[in-house]
Structures are given as structure tokens and as C-alpha cells.
Amino acid sequence: MEMIYLLLPVFIPFTLWLGSKILEKAGFDKKWVFCLLIPVVNIIIIWVFAFSNWPNLKDDVGQGII
């Protein structure tokens, strides 16, 4: 159990960095990554970004749900 607490200082910054890179490529502001730190909000915000239109996606690529 102590090993988990030792890995948290590495895992949390890595997750925030990775999330900011994904948001940047999608065309969103990197500040949204801090929503990942808030329980329940993190799950909701992932769904919101998954089903929203991404600003950096090309116009000829369909962004709608099947």
C-alpha cells in the first residue's frame, strides 16, 4: 500500500501533462486539464470533450455521432 503513495507524485504530474497534450492537439485550452483532479467532475468533463466538436479537427472530417 505504501508503494501507491510513493508513485502518486510521479503519476499525477504525468497524467496532467498527458491530458494537456491531448487538449492542445484537440484545440482546447490546457487549463481544462485541472478538472481531472476533481472527483466526479473528471468523468463528466471527459464525456463532454469526447462528444463536443474539436476546434482543431479539419472541416471535412465528420464530428457527429454515428
PDB file of N, CA, C and O in Angstrom:
ATOM      1  N   MET A   1       0.818  -1.200   0.000  1.00  0.00           N
ATOM      2  CA  MET A   1       0.000   0.000   0.000  1.00  0.00           C
ATOM      3  C   MET A   1       0.862   1.264   0.000  1.00  0.00           C
ATOM      4  O   MET A   1       0.478   2.283  -0.574  1.00  0.00           O
ATOM      5  N   GLU A   2       2.010   1.191   0.637  1.00  0.00           N
ATOM      6  CA  GLU A   2       2.888   2.360   0.688  1.00  0.00           C
ATOM      7  C   GLU A   2       3.467   2.690  -0.682  1.00  0.00           C
ATOM      8  O   GLU A   2       3.798   3.842  -0.963  1.00  0.00           O
ATOM      9  N   MET A   3       3.587   1.682  -1.527  1.00  0.00           N
ATOM     10  CA  MET A   3       4.129   1.892  -2.861  1.00  0.00           C
ATOM     11  C   MET A   3       3.233   2.824  -3.678  1.00  0.00           C
ATOM     12  O   MET A   3       3.727   3.611  -4.487  1.00  0.00           O
ATOM     13  N   ILE A   4       1.928   2.737  -3.469  1.00  0.00           N
ATOM     14  CA  ILE A   4       0.988   3.602  -4.184  1.00  0.00           C
ATOM     15  C   ILE A   4       1.258   5.060  -3.844  1.00  0.00           C
ATOM     16  O   ILE A   4       1.269   5.912  -4.731  1.00  0.00           O
ATOM     17  N   TYR A   5       1.471   5.348  -2.585  1.00  0.00           N
ATOM     18  CA  TYR A   5       1.725   6.724  -2.167  1.00  0.00           C
ATOM     19  C   TYR A   5       3.060   7.237  -2.680  1.00  0.00           C
ATOM     20  O   TYR A   5       3.234   8.442  -2.860  1.00  0.00           O
ATOM     21  N   LEU A   6       3.987   6.349  -2.913  1.00  0.00           N
ATOM     22  CA  LEU A   6       5.271   6.760  -3.461  1.00  0.00           C
ATOM     23  C   LEU A   6       5.166   7.093  -4.953  1.00  0.00           C
ATOM     24  O   LEU A   6       5.924   7.920  -5.460  1.00  0.00           O
ATOM     25  N   LEU A   7       4.229   6.452  -5.651  1.00  0.00           N
ATOM     26  CA  LEU A   7       4.075   6.681  -7.083  1.00  0.00           C
ATOM     27  C   LEU A   7       3.178   7.875  -7.418  1.00  0.00           C
ATOM     28  O   LEU A   7       3.238   8.384  -8.537  1.00  0.00           O
ATOM     29  N   LEU A   8       2.359   8.327  -6.486  1.00  0.00           N
ATOM     30  CA  LEU A   8       1.454   9.444  -6.747  1.00  0.00           C
ATOM     31  C   LEU A   8       2.170  10.721  -7.208  1.00  0.00           C
ATOM     32  O   LEU A   8       1.690  11.376  -8.133  1.00  0.00           O
ATOM     33  N   PRO A   9       3.296  11.095  -6.597  1.00  0.00           N
ATOM     34  CA  PRO A   9       3.982  12.318  -7.072  1.00  0.00           C
ATOM     35  C   PRO A   9       4.483  12.210  -8.513  1.00  0.00           C
ATOM     36  O   PRO A   9       4.746  13.229  -9.153  1.00  0.00           O
ATOM     37  N   VAL A  10       4.614  11.012  -9.018  1.00  0.00           N
ATOM     38  CA  VAL A  10       5.018  10.821 -10.412  1.00  0.00           C
ATOM     39  C   VAL A  10       3.783  10.689 -11.308  1.00  0.00           C
ATOM     40  O   VAL A  10       3.747  11.250 -12.403  1.00  0.00           O
ATOM     41  N   PHE A  11       2.788   9.958 -10.850  1.00  0.00           N
ATOM     42  CA  PHE A  11       1.606   9.665 -11.660  1.00  0.00           C
ATOM     43  C   PHE A  11       0.750  10.904 -11.917  1.00  0.00           C
ATOM     44  O   PHE A  11       0.292  11.107 -13.042  1.00  0.00           O
ATOM     45  N   ILE A  12       0.528  11.726 -10.912  1.00  0.00           N
ATOM     46  CA  ILE A  12      -0.348  12.899 -11.071  1.00  0.00           C
ATOM     47  C   ILE A  12       0.226  13.903 -12.073  1.00  0.00           C
ATOM     48  O   ILE A  12      -0.496  14.309 -12.984  1.00  0.00           O
ATOM     49  N   PRO A  13       1.494  14.323 -11.949  1.00  0.00           N
ATOM     50  CA  PRO A  13       2.018  15.253 -12.965  1.00  0.00           C
ATOM     51  C   PRO A  13       2.048  14.646 -14.374  1.00  0.00           C
ATOM     52  O   PRO A  13       1.804  15.346 -15.357  1.00  0.00           O
ATOM     53  N   PHE A  14       2.347  13.349 -14.471  1.00  0.00           N
ATOM     54  CA  PHE A  14       2.356  12.699 -15.783  1.00  0.00           C
ATOM     55  C   PHE A  14       0.969  12.719 -16.398  1.00  0.00           C
ATOM     56  O   PHE A  14       0.826  12.998 -17.588  1.00  0.00           O
ATOM     57  N   THR A  15      -0.051  12.429 -15.610  1.00  0.00           N
ATOM     58  CA  THR A  15      -1.428  12.437 -16.101  1.00  0.00           C
ATOM     59  C   THR A  15      -1.841  13.844 -16.542  1.00  0.00           C
ATOM     60  O   THR A  15      -2.482  14.004 -17.580  1.00  0.00           O
ATOM     61  N   LEU A  16      -1.480  14.854 -15.764  1.00  0.00           N
ATOM     62  CA  LEU A  16      -1.821  16.233 -16.125  1.00  0.00           C
ATOM     63  C   LEU A  16      -1.086  16.662 -17.399  1.00  0.00           C
ATOM     64  O   LEU A  16      -1.659  17.346 -18.247  1.00  0.00           O
ATOM     65  N   TRP A  17       0.167  16.262 -17.530  1.00  0.00           N
ATOM     66  CA  TRP A  17       0.934  16.597 -18.727  1.00  0.00           C
ATOM     67  C   TRP A  17       0.320  15.928 -19.957  1.00  0.00           C
ATOM     68  O   TRP A  17       0.141  16.560 -20.999  1.00  0.00           O
ATOM     69  N   LEU A  18       0.004  14.650 -19.820  1.00  0.00           N
ATOM     70  CA  LEU A  18      -0.578  13.900 -20.925  1.00  0.00           C
ATOM     71  C   LEU A  18      -1.934  14.480 -21.330  1.00  0.00           C
ATOM     72  O   LEU A  18      -2.218  14.633 -22.518  1.00  0.00           O
ATOM     73  N   GLY A  19      -2.759  14.799 -20.349  1.00  0.00           N
ATOM     74  CA  GLY A  19      -4.060  15.402 -20.637  1.00  0.00           C
ATOM     75  C   GLY A  19      -3.933  16.756 -21.317  1.00  0.00           C
ATOM     76  O   GLY A  19      -4.716  17.075 -22.212  1.00  0.00           O
ATOM     77  N   SER A  20      -2.952  17.560 -20.900  1.00  0.00           N
ATOM     78  CA  SER A  20      -2.767  18.873 -21.521  1.00  0.00           C
ATOM     79  C   SER A  20      -2.324  18.740 -22.972  1.00  0.00           C
ATOM     80  O   SER A  20      -2.704  19.553 -23.814  1.00  0.00           O
ATOM     81  N   LYS A  21      -1.524  17.725 -23.269  1.00  0.00           N
ATOM     82  CA  LYS A  21      -1.099  17.487 -24.654  1.00  0.00           C
ATOM     83  C   LYS A  21      -2.297  17.096 -25.529  1.00  0.00           C
ATOM     84  O   LYS A  21      -2.419  17.556 -26.664  1.00  0.00           O
ATOM     85  N   ILE A  22      -3.169  16.254 -24.998  1.00  0.00           N
ATOM     86  CA  ILE A  22      -4.361  15.842 -25.741  1.00  0.00           C
ATOM     87  C   ILE A  22      -5.280  17.036 -25.980  1.00  0.00           C
ATOM     88  O   ILE A  22      -5.797  17.215 -27.082  1.00  0.00           O
ATOM     89  N   LEU A  23      -5.481  17.851 -24.949  1.00  0.00           N
ATOM     90  CA  LEU A  23      -6.341  19.030 -25.094  1.00  0.00           C
ATOM     91  C   LEU A  23      -5.759  20.019 -26.097  1.00  0.00           C
ATOM     92  O   LEU A  23      -6.493  20.628 -26.876  1.00  0.00           O
ATOM     93  N   GLU A  24      -4.437  20.177 -26.073  1.00  0.00           N
ATOM     94  CA  GLU A  24      -3.780  21.088 -27.005  1.00  0.00           C
ATOM     95  C   GLU A  24      -3.963  20.613 -28.449  1.00  0.00           C
ATOM     96  O   GLU A  24      -4.252  21.420 -29.332  1.00  0.00           O
ATOM     97  N   LYS A  25      -3.799  19.334 -28.691  1.00  0.00           N
ATOM     98  CA  LYS A  25      -3.971  18.803 -30.046  1.00  0.00           C
ATOM     99  C   LYS A  25      -5.419  18.903 -30.511  1.00  0.00           C
ATOM    100  O   LYS A  25      -5.683  19.056 -31.704  1.00  0.00           O
ATOM    101  N   ALA A  26      -6.350  18.818 -29.578  1.00  0.00           N
ATOM    102  CA  ALA A  26      -7.766  18.925 -29.932  1.00  0.00           C
ATOM    103  C   ALA A  26      -8.190  20.370 -30.136  1.00  0.00           C
ATOM    104  O   ALA A  26      -9.241  20.628 -30.723  1.00  0.00           O
ATOM    105  N   GLY A  27      -7.381  21.326 -29.655  1.00  0.00           N
ATOM    106  CA  GLY A  27      -7.692  22.738 -29.853  1.00  0.00           C
ATOM    107  C   GLY A  27      -8.347  23.402 -28.657  1.00  0.00           C
ATOM    108  O   GLY A  27      -8.863  24.513 -28.772  1.00  0.00           O
ATOM    109  N   PHE A  28      -8.332  22.741 -27.517  1.00  0.00           N
ATOM    110  CA  PHE A  28      -8.916  23.316 -26.303  1.00  0.00           C
ATOM    111  C   PHE A  28      -7.833  23.947 -25.438  1.00  0.00           C
ATOM    112  O   PHE A  28      -6.645  23.675 -25.612  1.00  0.00           O
ATOM    113  N   ASP A  29      -8.258  24.792 -24.505  1.00  0.00           N
ATOM    114  CA  ASP A  29      -7.329  25.417 -23.574  1.00  0.00           C
ATOM    115  C   ASP A  29      -6.768  24.371 -22.610  1.00  0.00           C
ATOM    116  O   ASP A  29      -7.506  23.523 -22.107  1.00  0.00           O
ATOM    117  N   LYS A  30      -5.468  24.434 -22.359  1.00  0.00           N
ATOM    118  CA  LYS A  30      -4.806  23.450 -21.496  1.00  0.00           C
ATOM    119  C   LYS A  30      -5.288  23.517 -20.042  1.00  0.00           C
ATOM    120  O   LYS A  30      -5.121  22.552 -19.297  1.00  0.00           O
ATOM    121  N   LYS A  31      -5.868  24.619 -19.638  1.00  0.00           N
ATOM    122  CA  LYS A  31      -6.304  24.778 -18.248  1.00  0.00           C
ATOM    123  C   LYS A  31      -7.406  23.792 -17.864  1.00  0.00           C
ATOM    124  O   LYS A  31      -7.613  23.516 -16.682  1.00  0.00           O
ATOM    125  N   TRP A  32      -8.107  23.264 -18.857  1.00  0.00           N
ATOM    126  CA  TRP A  32      -9.166  22.295 -18.585  1.00  0.00           C
ATOM    127  C   TRP A  32      -8.625  21.032 -17.936  1.00  0.00           C
ATOM    128  O   TRP A  32      -9.385  20.278 -17.329  1.00  0.00           O
ATOM    129  N   VAL A  33      -7.331  20.788 -18.050  1.00  0.00           N
ATOM    130  CA  VAL A  33      -6.738  19.563 -17.514  1.00  0.00           C
ATOM    131  C   VAL A  33      -6.886  19.492 -15.990  1.00  0.00           C
ATOM    132  O   VAL A  33      -6.885  18.398 -15.426  1.00  0.00           O
ATOM    133  N   PHE A  34      -7.012  20.619 -15.330  1.00  0.00           N
ATOM    134  CA  PHE A  34      -7.135  20.610 -13.872  1.00  0.00           C
ATOM    135  C   PHE A  34      -8.466  20.036 -13.401  1.00  0.00           C
ATOM    136  O   PHE A  34      -8.617  19.706 -12.224  1.00  0.00           O
ATOM    137  N   CYS A  35      -9.427  19.916 -14.306  1.00  0.00           N
ATOM    138  CA  CYS A  35     -10.691  19.255 -13.964  1.00  0.00           C
ATOM    139  C   CYS A  35     -10.474  17.777 -13.668  1.00  0.00           C
ATOM    140  O   CYS A  35     -11.302  17.147 -13.009  1.00  0.00           O
ATOM    141  N   LEU A  36      -9.367  17.221 -14.148  1.00  0.00           N
ATOM    142  CA  LEU A  36      -9.067  15.820 -13.870  1.00  0.00           C
ATOM    143  C   LEU A  36      -8.801  15.564 -12.390  1.00  0.00           C
ATOM    144  O   LEU A  36      -8.893  14.425 -11.931  1.00  0.00           O
ATOM    145  N   LEU A  37      -8.475  16.605 -11.651  1.00  0.00           N
ATOM    146  CA  LEU A  37      -8.160  16.455 -10.226  1.00  0.00           C
ATOM    147  C   LEU A  37      -9.401  16.431  -9.342  1.00  0.00           C
ATOM    148  O   LEU A  37      -9.310  16.100  -8.160  1.00  0.00           O
ATOM    149  N   ILE A  38     -10.553  16.777  -9.897  1.00  0.00           N
ATOM    150  CA  ILE A  38     -11.781  16.864  -9.114  1.00  0.00           C
ATOM    151  C   ILE A  38     -12.625  15.613  -9.352  1.00  0.00           C
ATOM    152  O   ILE A  38     -13.058  15.371 -10.479  1.00  0.00           O
ATOM    153  N   PRO A  39     -12.861  14.821  -8.318  1.00  0.00           N
ATOM    154  CA  PRO A  39     -13.667  13.605  -8.500  1.00  0.00           C
ATOM    155  C   PRO A  39     -15.056  13.915  -9.041  1.00  0.00           C
ATOM    156  O   PRO A  39     -15.623  14.966  -8.740  1.00  0.00           O
ATOM    157  N   VAL A  40     -15.585  13.035  -9.812  1.00  0.00           N
ATOM    158  CA  VAL A  40     -16.874  13.097 -10.499  1.00  0.00           C
ATOM    159  C   VAL A  40     -16.834  14.115 -11.649  1.00  0.00           C
ATOM    160  O   VAL A  40     -17.302  13.816 -12.747  1.00  0.00           O
ATOM    161  N   VAL A  41     -16.285  15.303 -11.413  1.00  0.00           N
ATOM    162  CA  VAL A  41     -16.157  16.292 -12.484  1.00  0.00           C
ATOM    163  C   VAL A  41     -15.247  15.741 -13.575  1.00  0.00           C
ATOM    164  O   VAL A  41     -15.485  15.985 -14.758  1.00  0.00           O
ATOM    165  N   ASN A  42     -14.206  14.998 -13.193  1.00  0.00           N
ATOM    166  CA  ASN A  42     -13.284  14.464 -14.192  1.00  0.00           C
ATOM    167  C   ASN A  42     -13.993  13.519 -15.162  1.00  0.00           C
ATOM    168  O   ASN A  42     -13.710  13.541 -16.360  1.00  0.00           O
ATOM    169  N   ILE A  43     -14.890  12.708 -14.670  1.00  0.00           N
ATOM    170  CA  ILE A  43     -15.620  11.786 -15.540  1.00  0.00           C
ATOM    171  C   ILE A  43     -16.561  12.566 -16.460  1.00  0.00           C
ATOM    172  O   ILE A  43     -16.654  12.265 -17.650  1.00  0.00           O
ATOM    173  N   ILE A  44     -17.250  13.551 -15.920  1.00  0.00           N
ATOM    174  CA  ILE A  44     -18.180  14.360 -16.709  1.00  0.00           C
ATOM    175  C   ILE A  44     -17.438  15.125 -17.794  1.00  0.00           C
ATOM    176  O   ILE A  44     -17.893  15.167 -18.937  1.00  0.00           O
ATOM    177  N   ILE A  45     -16.304  15.731 -17.458  1.00  0.00           N
ATOM    178  CA  ILE A  45     -15.579  16.554 -18.424  1.00  0.00           C
ATOM    179  C   ILE A  45     -14.986  15.708 -19.541  1.00  0.00           C
ATOM    180  O   ILE A  45     -14.890  16.174 -20.677  1.00  0.00           O
ATOM    181  N   ILE A  46     -14.589  14.484 -19.247  1.00  0.00           N
ATOM    182  CA  ILE A  46     -14.089  13.592 -20.298  1.00  0.00           C
ATOM    183  C   ILE A  46     -15.209  13.300 -21.299  1.00  0.00           C
ATOM    184  O   ILE A  46     -14.972  13.303 -22.507  1.00  0.00           O
ATOM    185  N   TRP A  47     -16.414  13.050 -20.812  1.00  0.00           N
ATOM    186  CA  TRP A  47     -17.559  12.807 -21.703  1.00  0.00           C
ATOM    187  C   TRP A  47     -17.900  14.057 -22.512  1.00  0.00           C
ATOM    188  O   TRP A  47     -18.230  13.955 -23.694  1.00  0.00           O
ATOM    189  N   VAL A  48     -17.826  15.224 -21.895  1.00  0.00           N
ATOM    190  CA  VAL A  48     -18.121  16.475 -22.610  1.00  0.00           C
ATOM    191  C   VAL A  48     -17.140  16.664 -23.759  1.00  0.00           C
ATOM    192  O   VAL A  48     -17.550  16.982 -24.875  1.00  0.00           O
ATOM    193  N   PHE A  49     -15.852  16.473 -23.498  1.00  0.00           N
ATOM    194  CA  PHE A  49     -14.858  16.640 -24.564  1.00  0.00           C
ATOM    195  C   PHE A  49     -14.961  15.546 -25.621  1.00  0.00           C
ATOM    196  O   PHE A  49     -14.689  15.794 -26.796  1.00  0.00           O
ATOM    197  N   ALA A  50     -15.339  14.370 -25.227  1.00  0.00           N
ATOM    198  CA  ALA A  50     -15.443  13.274 -26.187  1.00  0.00           C
ATOM    199  C   ALA A  50     -16.538  13.528 -27.211  1.00  0.00           C
ATOM    200  O   ALA A  50     -16.390  13.154 -28.374  1.00  0.00           O
ATOM    201  N   PHE A  51     -17.628  14.153 -26.806  1.00  0.00           N
ATOM    202  CA  PHE A  51     -18.761  14.338 -27.697  1.00  0.00           C
ATOM    203  C   PHE A  51     -18.934  15.769 -28.202  1.00  0.00           C
ATOM    204  O   PHE A  51     -19.921  16.068 -28.874  1.00  0.00           O
ATOM    205  N   SER A  52     -17.989  16.656 -27.888  1.00  0.00           N
ATOM    206  CA  SER A  52     -18.073  18.023 -28.401  1.00  0.00           C
ATOM    207  C   SER A  52     -17.288  18.133 -29.709  1.00  0.00           C
ATOM    208  O   SER A  52     -16.500  17.249 -30.045  1.00  0.00           O
ATOM    209  N   ASN A  53     -17.510  19.218 -30.437  1.00  0.00           N
ATOM    210  CA  ASN A  53     -16.751  19.470 -31.661  1.00  0.00           C
ATOM    211  C   ASN A  53     -15.359  19.964 -31.295  1.00  0.00           C
ATOM    212  O   ASN A  53     -15.204  20.855 -30.460  1.00  0.00           O
ATOM    213  N   TRP A  54     -14.358  19.379 -31.924  1.00  0.00           N
ATOM    214  CA  TRP A  54     -12.978  19.750 -31.631  1.00  0.00           C
ATOM    215  C   TRP A  54     -12.537  20.853 -32.584  1.00  0.00           C
ATOM    216  O   TRP A  54     -12.611  20.678 -33.801  1.00  0.00           O
ATOM    217  N   PRO A  55     -12.081  21.981 -32.056  1.00  0.00           N
ATOM    218  CA  PRO A  55     -11.709  23.114 -32.909  1.00  0.00           C
ATOM    219  C   PRO A  55     -10.595  22.809 -33.919  1.00  0.00           C
ATOM    220  O   PRO A  55     -10.614  23.366 -35.016  1.00  0.00           O
ATOM    221  N   ASN A  56      -9.645  21.963 -33.595  1.00  0.00           N
ATOM    222  CA  ASN A  56      -8.524  21.706 -34.492  1.00  0.00           C
ATOM    223  C   ASN A  56      -8.798  20.630 -35.531  1.00  0.00           C
ATOM    224  O   ASN A  56      -7.942  20.366 -36.375  1.00  0.00           O
ATOM    225  N   LEU A  57      -9.952  20.012 -35.493  1.00  0.00           N
ATOM    226  CA  LEU A  57     -10.263  18.967 -36.457  1.00  0.00           C
ATOM    227  C   LEU A  57     -10.626  19.601 -37.799  1.00  0.00           C
ATOM    228  O   LEU A  57     -11.287  20.639 -37.840  1.00  0.00           O
ATOM    229  N   LYS A  58     -10.200  18.985 -38.880  1.00  0.00           N
ATOM    230  CA  LYS A  58     -10.465  19.526 -40.208  1.00  0.00           C
ATOM    231  C   LYS A  58     -11.963  19.533 -40.495  1.00  0.00           C
ATOM    232  O   LYS A  58     -12.718  18.719 -39.964  1.00  0.00           O
ATOM    233  N   ASP A  59     -12.376  20.476 -41.351  1.00  0.00           N
ATOM    234  CA  ASP A  59     -13.794  20.630 -41.667  1.00  0.00           C
ATOM    235  C   ASP A  59     -14.387  19.418 -42.385  1.00  0.00           C
ATOM    236  O   ASP A  59     -15.569  19.114 -42.225  1.00  0.00           O
ATOM    237  N   ASP A  60     -13.563  18.729 -43.174  1.00  0.00           N
ATOM    238  CA  ASP A  60     -14.090  17.617 -43.952  1.00  0.00           C
ATOM    239  C   ASP A  60     -14.217  16.318 -43.128  1.00  0.00           C
ATOM    240  O   ASP A  60     -14.684  15.302 -43.644  1.00  0.00           O
ATOM    241  N   VAL A  61     -13.808  16.352 -41.869  1.00  0.00           N
ATOM    242  CA  VAL A  61     -13.924  15.188 -41.000  1.00  0.00           C
ATOM    243  C   VAL A  61     -15.224  15.294 -40.219  1.00  0.00           C
ATOM    244  O   VAL A  61     -15.463  16.301 -39.552  1.00  0.00           O
ATOM    245  N   GLY A  62     -16.052  14.290 -40.290  1.00  0.00           N
ATOM    246  CA  GLY A  62     -17.311  14.318 -39.556  1.00  0.00           C
ATOM    247  C   GLY A  62     -17.090  14.243 -38.062  1.00  0.00           C
ATOM    248  O   GLY A  62     -16.315  13.416 -37.582  1.00  0.00           O
ATOM    249  N   GLN A  63     -17.768  15.102 -37.330  1.00  0.00           N
ATOM    250  CA  GLN A  63     -17.623  15.134 -35.879  1.00  0.00           C
ATOM    251  C   GLN A  63     -18.897  14.719 -35.164  1.00  0.00           C
ATOM    252  O   GLN A  63     -18.973  14.789 -33.937  1.00  0.00           O
ATOM    253  N   GLY A  64     -19.883  14.294 -35.910  1.00  0.00           N
ATOM    254  CA  GLY A  64     -21.158  13.921 -35.303  1.00  0.00           C
ATOM    255  C   GLY A  64     -21.129  12.490 -34.797  1.00  0.00           C
ATOM    256  O   GLY A  64     -20.227  11.715 -35.113  1.00  0.00           O
ATOM    257  N   ILE A  65     -22.121  12.167 -34.020  1.00  0.00           N
ATOM    258  CA  ILE A  65     -22.295  10.800 -33.534  1.00  0.00           C
ATOM    259  C   ILE A  65     -22.887   9.982 -34.672  1.00  0.00           C
ATOM    260  O   ILE A  65     -23.703  10.487 -35.444  1.00  0.00           O
ATOM    261  N   ILE A  66     -22.490   8.752 -34.778  1.00  0.00           N
ATOM    262  CA  ILE A  66     -22.872   7.876 -35.894  1.00  0.00           C
ATOM    263  C   ILE A  66     -24.338   7.942 -36.202  1.00  0.00           C
ATOM    264  O   ILE A  66     -24.808   7.262 -37.114  1.00  0.00           O
TER     265      ILE A  66
END
